[in-house]
Amino acid sequence: MQFISTRGQVPAVSFSTAVAQGLAPDGGLYLPESLPDLKPYLAEWSKLGYAELCEAFFAVFATDIDPDELTRIVARSYTKFVHDDIAPIIKLDADHYVLELFHGPTLAFKDFALQFLGNLYESQIARTKGRISVLGATSGDTGAAAIHGLLGKEDVTTFILYPDGRISPLQERQMTCTGSDNVFPLAIQGSFDDAQTAMKTVFEDREFAEAVGLSAVNSINLARILAQCVYYLWAYFRLPEGVRSEVTFVVPTGNFGNVLAGWLVQRMGVPIKGFRVATNQNDILHRLFQTGCYELEAVAPSVAPSMDIQVASNFERFIYYAEGRDPAKVREIIQTFKATGKYSFDNFDSEAFSSSRTDDAQIAEIIKDVYETYGYIVDPHTACGFNKGMGGKEIILATAHPAKFPDTIRAAIEQDSTHPSLEALKSRPIIKHSVEPTPEAIKAFIRNRI
């Protein structure tokens, strides 16, 4: 299988090349040249355990990786999840289920993709005998998951940009208290969007990227999205057969990657009813699905910091399909949005999506209501998924463990939520580096550390 850029100005590449580059040389995002039909596989795949399902799914896409090596990569990727089901489903009542995605080593859904990607990079380094420099930007959970997916990997240096003071203290400690000398948390003044914009510009300097062996861990990397597709399949198979086609997946998201993965699974033939995009008060995606207008506003820091995003980088992949797989149209839309901060779509097709917006006050109310109704504690991002939906059956993706946000939980329900791995971080020193959120400053820092 070959992979193409959403902007259509570079040749198709193999899976391994798409993963190694992260961002395509023309600034676009990689997608399969054509999406496969998964319907013939579903009966067989429904019987598999999580790791076996992941391996079977990636065998369809990673056709340039030796099957035995793919088996080894996947087998190593899900050994650090503490729940036997990896991604258990909790039934709250007849209409509401929760897909718990926080049982990995950093207690967030990003572990599903970044444990896999870390092992994929390790395999790549062993084949090529080269070094890589991993660069990412995080609004909270990606950085910790990326760092922990790469800890202990030889010939890897990791650089993670994050907005100083705009993530939770425990999210910061997960990145800055590793004690590793090849991990560099880079604190910037500004928002996640500032960090992400600078990061993408660094990747667009292909001479620099090739010189330092630059690779991406953000969800611009196709392997991230494909790894997240797997838990939608897993959840679909483990829902009661009689309700599978009736359930809407409710996805707390800021960067659109988490919900895009499910939507791609639907496009590949899995009969999922639809998706609700659950945003916090930074609601560019909610406004898009309500009006057809994609328009920047200032980022408002919230109690759900991982969703404090305005520029949803994965939205470009959706645009590619929504605009009839027309790379020239994608380039036009992206150029207009960059120049004006706004793009209005004609006849915007959002049939598969509904959306909701939840502000900080509502998040506190929802955490309290869910606890009082079900005896179940949700983190502030997952709480956005419990906002008033469209009715019917829903499965809400629980994206992080509540213990990562103890102050918000305590204020809402007067209960402490803790986790041993987080408590252990509190006595460790924080080591971080301040850097200007400019491509020049970031490139200079990387050059001086590799």
C-alpha positions in Angstrom: 0.0 0.0 0.0 1.2 3.5 -0.9 0.5 6.8 0.9 -0.1 10.2 -0.6 -0.1 13.8 0.7 -3.3 15.7 1.2 -1.7 18.5 -0.9 -0.7 16.3 -3.8 2.6 17.8 -4.7 5.0 14.9 -3.8 5.1 11.3 -5.0 3.4 8.4 -3.1 5.5 6.7 -0.5 5.6 3.5 1.5 4.2 3.2 5.0 7.7 3.3 6.6 8.6 6.5 4.7 5.3 8.1 5.7 5.9 7.3 9.3 9.6 8.4 9.2 8.8 11.8 7.6 5.6 12.5 9.7 4.7 15.6 7.7 4.9 15.3 3.9 7.6 17.4 2.2 4.9 19.6 0.6 3.5 20.4 4.1 0.5 18.0 3.7 -0.5 15.0 5.8 -0.2 11.5 4.6 -3.2 9.3 3.9 -3.6 5.8 2.2 -3.8 6.1 -1.6 -7.1 4.4 -1.2 -9.0 3.3 1.9 -9.4 -0.5 2.1 -12.8 -2.2 2.6 -12.6 -3.9 6.1 -16.0 -5.7 5.9 -14.5 -9.0 4.7 -12.3 -9.0 7.9 -14.8 -8.1 10.5 -16.1 -11.6 11.4 -12.6 -12.9 12.0 -11.3 -9.8 13.7 -14.2 -9.8 16.2 -12.6 -12.8 17.9 -9.2 -11.3 18.4 -7.6 -9.9 21.6 -6.4 -6.3 21.5 -2.8 -6.8 20.4 -3.9 -9.4 17.8 -6.5 -7.0 16.4 -3.9 -4.2 16.2 -1.5 -6.5 14.3 -4.2 -7.7 11.9 -5.3 -4.1 11.2 -1.8 -2.8 10.6 -1.0 -5.7 8.3 -3.4 -4.2 5.8 -1.5 -0.9 5.8 2.2 -1.6 6.7 2.8 -3.9 3.8 6.5 -3.0 3.6 7.2 -4.3 7.1 8.1 -7.9 7.5 5.1 -9.7 9.2 7.2 -11.3 11.9 8.7 -7.9 12.7 5.2 -6.3 12.8 4.2 -9.1 15.3 7.1 -8.2 17.5 6.4 -4.4 17.3 2.8 -4.9 18.3 3.5 -7.4 21.0 5.8 -5.0 22.8 3.3 -2.1 22.5 0.6 -3.2 24.9 2.5 -4.8 27.7 2.4 -1.7 29.9 -1.4 -1.4 30.0 -2.7 -2.4 33.5 -6.2 -3.6 32.6 -6.7 -7.1 31.1 -9.0 -5.7 28.4 -6.6 -2.9 27.5 -9.6 -0.7 26.6 -12.5 -1.8 28.8 -16.1 -0.8 28.2 -18.1 0.3 31.2 -21.9 0.2 31.0 -23.4 3.0 33.0 -27.1 2.5 32.0 -29.1 1.2 29.0 -28.1 4.2 26.8 -24.6 5.2 28.1 -21.3 3.3 27.8 -17.8 4.5 28.5 -14.7 3.3 26.6 -11.8 3.7 29.1 -8.7 4.7 27.3 -6.5 5.6 30.3 -5.0 2.3 31.4 -1.6 2.9 29.7 1.6 4.1 31.3 0.7 7.9 31.2 -3.0 7.4 31.9 -4.2 8.9 28.7 -5.6 7.7 25.3 -2.4 8.9 23.6 -0.6 5.8 25.0 -2.4 3.5 22.5 -0.7 5.2 19.6 2.6 6.3 21.1 3.6 3.0 22.7 3.2 1.6 19.2 5.0 4.4 17.5 7.9 4.2 19.9 8.4 0.6 19.0 8.0 1.3 15.3 10.7 3.9 15.6 13.0 1.5 17.4 12.5 -1.1 14.6 13.2 1.6 12.0 16.5 2.6 13.7 17.6 -1.0 13.9 17.0 -1.4 10.1 18.6 1.9 9.0 21.4 2.1 11.6 20.6 5.8 11.9 19.6 8.2 14.7 16.4 10.1 14.9 15.3 13.3 16.5 11.6 13.3 17.6 9.8 16.6 17.7 6.3 17.1 19.0 4.0 19.7 20.4 1.5 19.0 23.2 -1.5 20.6 24.9 -1.1 18.1 27.8 -1.1 14.4 27.2 0.7 13.9 23.9 4.1 15.0 25.3 4.0 12.6 28.3 2.8 9.7 26.1 5.5 10.4 23.5 8.2 10.6 26.0 7.2 7.4 27.7 6.8 5.6 24.4 10.4 6.5 23.6 12.1 6.1 27.0 14.9 3.6 26.8 15.0 3.6 23.0 18.6 3.9 21.8 19.6 6.5 19.3 16.5 8.7 19.9 16.5 12.2 21.2 13.1 13.6 22.1 12.0 17.3 22.0 8.5 18.2 23.2 7.1 21.8 23.0 4.4 22.8 25.4 2.7 26.0 26.6 4.2 26.9 29.9 1.6 27.2 32.7 -1.3 26.0 30.4 -1.2 22.3 31.2 -2.0 20.6 34.5 0.9 20.3 37.0 0.8 16.5 36.9 0.8 16.5 33.1 4.0 18.7 33.2 5.6 16.4 35.8 5.0 13.4 33.5 7.2 15.2 30.9 9.8 16.9 33.1 10.5 14.4 35.8 11.8 11.4 33.7 15.4 11.8 34.7 16.4 11.0 31.1 19.3 12.9 29.5 17.9 12.5 26.0 14.5 14.0 26.7 14.0 17.8 26.4 10.7 19.3 27.5 10.6 22.8 25.9 8.4 25.3 27.7 7.2 28.2 25.5 5.3 31.4 26.3 2.1 31.2 24.3 -0.6 28.6 23.4 -0.5 25.1 22.0 -1.4 26.6 18.6 1.8 28.7 18.8 3.9 25.5 19.6 2.2 23.5 16.9 2.6 26.2 14.2 6.3 26.5 15.0 6.7 22.7 15.0 5.1 22.4 11.5 7.3 25.1 10.1 10.4 23.3 11.4 9.3 20.1 9.6 8.8 22.1 6.4 12.5 22.9 6.4 13.4 19.6 4.6 17.1 20.3 4.6 17.1 20.6 8.4 14.7 17.7 8.9 17.0 15.4 6.9 20.1 16.6 8.6 18.9 15.8 12.1 16.7 12.8 11.3 13.5 14.6 12.3 10.4 12.5 13.0 7.0 13.5 14.3 5.0 12.2 17.2 2.0 14.4 16.9 -1.1 13.1 15.2 0.1 14.6 12.0 2.0 11.2 11.9 -0.3 8.8 10.1 0.8 5.9 12.4 -0.8 7.8 15.3 -4.2 7.9 13.5 -4.1 4.3 12.4 -3.2 3.1 15.9 -6.2 4.9 17.3 -8.5 3.3 14.6 -7.9 0.0 16.4 -9.8 0.9 19.6 -12.9 1.9 17.6 -12.9 -1.6 16.1 -12.3 -3.1 19.5 -15.1 -1.2 21.1 -17.5 -1.9 18.2 -16.8 -5.7 18.6 -17.4 -5.6 22.3 -20.6 -3.7 22.3 -23.7 -6.0 22.5 -24.5 -7.1 19.0 -28.0 -5.7 19.1 -26.8 -2.1 19.8 -23.6 -1.9 17.7 -25.2 -0.1 14.8 -27.3 2.2 17.1 -24.5 3.7 19.2 -23.0 7.1 18.6 -19.3 7.5 19.5 -18.8 10.7 21.6 -15.3 11.9 21.3 -13.7 14.7 23.4 -11.3 16.3 21.0 -9.4 19.5 20.2 -7.0 18.5 17.4 -9.6 16.3 15.5 -7.2 13.3 15.4 -9.1 11.2 17.9 -12.5 11.5 16.1 -10.9 11.3 12.7 -9.6 7.8 13.5 -13.2 6.6 14.2 -14.5 8.4 11.1 -11.9 6.6 8.9 -13.0 3.3 10.3 -16.6 4.1 9.3 -15.4 5.0 5.8 -13.6 1.7 5.6 -16.9 -0.1 6.0 -17.6 -0.6 9.7 -21.3 0.3 10.3 -20.8 2.9 13.0 -23.9 5.1 13.4 -22.0 8.4 13.8 -19.9 10.6 16.0 -20.4 13.6 18.3 -17.4 16.0 18.5 -17.3 17.1 22.1 -15.3 20.4 22.6 -14.5 22.5 25.6 -15.0 26.3 25.5 -12.3 26.5 22.7 -15.0 25.4 20.3 -13.7 26.0 16.7 -14.8 22.5 15.8 -18.3 22.9 17.3 -18.8 26.2 15.5 -17.7 24.5 12.2 -20.2 21.7 12.5 -23.0 24.1 13.4 -22.3 26.7 10.8 -19.9 25.4 8.1 -17.4 28.2 9.0 -14.0 27.4 10.3 -12.8 30.5 12.1 -10.0 31.3 14.6 -10.7 32.9 18.0 -8.3 33.5 20.8 -7.5 30.4 23.0 -9.2 30.6 26.4 -7.3 28.5 29.0 -9.6 26.0 30.6 -9.8 23.2 33.1 -9.7 20.8 30.2 -6.3 22.0 28.9 -5.6 19.2 26.4 -8.4 20.6 24.3 -7.2 24.3 24.5 -6.7 24.4 20.7 -8.0 26.5 17.8 -6.1 25.1 14.8 -7.0 21.4 14.6 -4.2 20.0 12.5 -5.9 16.8 11.6 -8.8 18.7 10.1 -6.8 18.8 6.8 -7.3 15.1 6.4 -11.0 15.5 6.7 -11.0 18.4 4.2 -9.3 16.1 1.7 -12.2 13.7 1.7 -14.9 16.3 2.2 -13.6 18.1 -0.9 -13.7 15.0 -3.1 -10.0 14.1 -2.7 -9.0 17.3 -4.5 -5.4 18.3 -3.4 -5.7 21.7 -5.2 -8.8 22.5 -3.2 -7.1 21.5 0.0 -4.2 23.8 -0.8 -6.6 26.7 -1.5 -8.5 26.1 1.7 -5.3 25.9 3.9 -3.8 29.0 2.2 -7.0 31.0 2.7 -7.3 29.9 6.4 -3.6 30.8 7.0 -4.0 34.2 5.4 -7.4 35.2 7.0 -8.0 32.8 10.0 -11.3 31.9 8.4 -12.8 29.6 5.7 -16.5 29.1 5.0 -17.4 25.9 3.3 -20.1 25.6 0.6 -22.6 22.9 1.3 -20.5 21.6 4.2 -21.2 17.9 4.7 -21.3 17.0 8.3 -23.8 14.1 8.1 -21.6 11.8 10.2 -21.0 14.4 12.9 -22.9 16.2 15.6 -21.1 18.4 18.1 -21.3 20.0 21.5 -19.6 22.7 23.5 -18.9 22.6 27.3 -17.4 25.5 29.3 -15.6 25.3 32.6 -18.7 25.8 34.8 -20.6 23.1 32.9 -17.6 20.7 33.2 -17.7 21.0 37.0 -21.5 20.4 37.0 -21.1 17.4 34.8 -18.4 15.8 36.9 -20.7 16.2 39.9 -23.7 14.9 38.1 -22.0 11.8 36.7 -20.6 11.0 40.1 -23.9 11.4 41.9 -25.8 9.5 39.2 -23.4 6.6 38.5 -20.8 6.7 41.2 -18.3 7.2 38.4 -15.5 9.8 38.3 -14.6 11.4 34.9 -11.8 13.7 34.1 -12.6 17.2 32.8 -12.1 16.3 29.1 -14.3 13.2 29.3 -16.9 15.3 31.1 -17.3 17.3 27.8 -18.6 14.0 26.3 -21.4 13.9 28.9 -22.8 17.1 27.8 -26.3 17.0 26.4 -26.3 14.8 23.3 -28.7 14.1 20.6 -30.5 11.3 22.4 -30.1 7.6 21.8 -27.3 5.3 22.8 -23.8 6.7 23.2 -20.4 5.4 24.0 -18.2 8.2 25.5 -14.5 8.0 25.1 -12.8 8.5 28.5 -9.6 10.1 27.3 -7.6 10.5 30.6 -7.6 9.3 34.2 -9.2 11.8 36.6 -6.2 11.6 38.9 -4.3 13.8 36.4 -6.6 16.7 37.3 -7.0 16.4 41.1 -7.9 20.1 41.8 -10.8 20.1 39.3 -12.1 16.8 40.7 -11.8 17.9 44.3 -13.6 21.2 43.6 -16.5 19.4 41.8 -17.2 16.4 44.1 -15.0 17.0 47.2 -13.2 13.7 46.5 -9.5 13.0 46.0 -8.5 11.1 42.9 -5.0 9.7 43.0 -2.8 7.3 41.1 0.5 5.7 42.4 2.4 6.6 39.3 1.5 10.3 39.6 2.1 10.4 43.4 5.7 9.1 42.7 6.4 12.1 40.5 5.8 14.7 43.2 9.1 14.2 44.9 11.2 14.3 41.7 12.9 17.5 40.3 11.4 19.3 37.4 13.8 19.7 34.5 12.6 21.8 31.6 14.0 24.3 29.0 12.6 27.6 28.0 12.6 28.3 24.3 11.0 31.0 22.0 8.2 29.5 20.0 9.9 30.3 16.7 11.3 27.8 14.1 14.7 29.4 14.3 15.0 29.0 18.1 13.7 25.5 18.1 16.1 24.4 15.3 19.0 26.0 17.2 18.1 24.2 20.4 17.9 20.8 18.5 21.2 21.4 16.7 22.9 22.1 20.1 21.6 18.9 21.7 22.1 16.1 19.2 
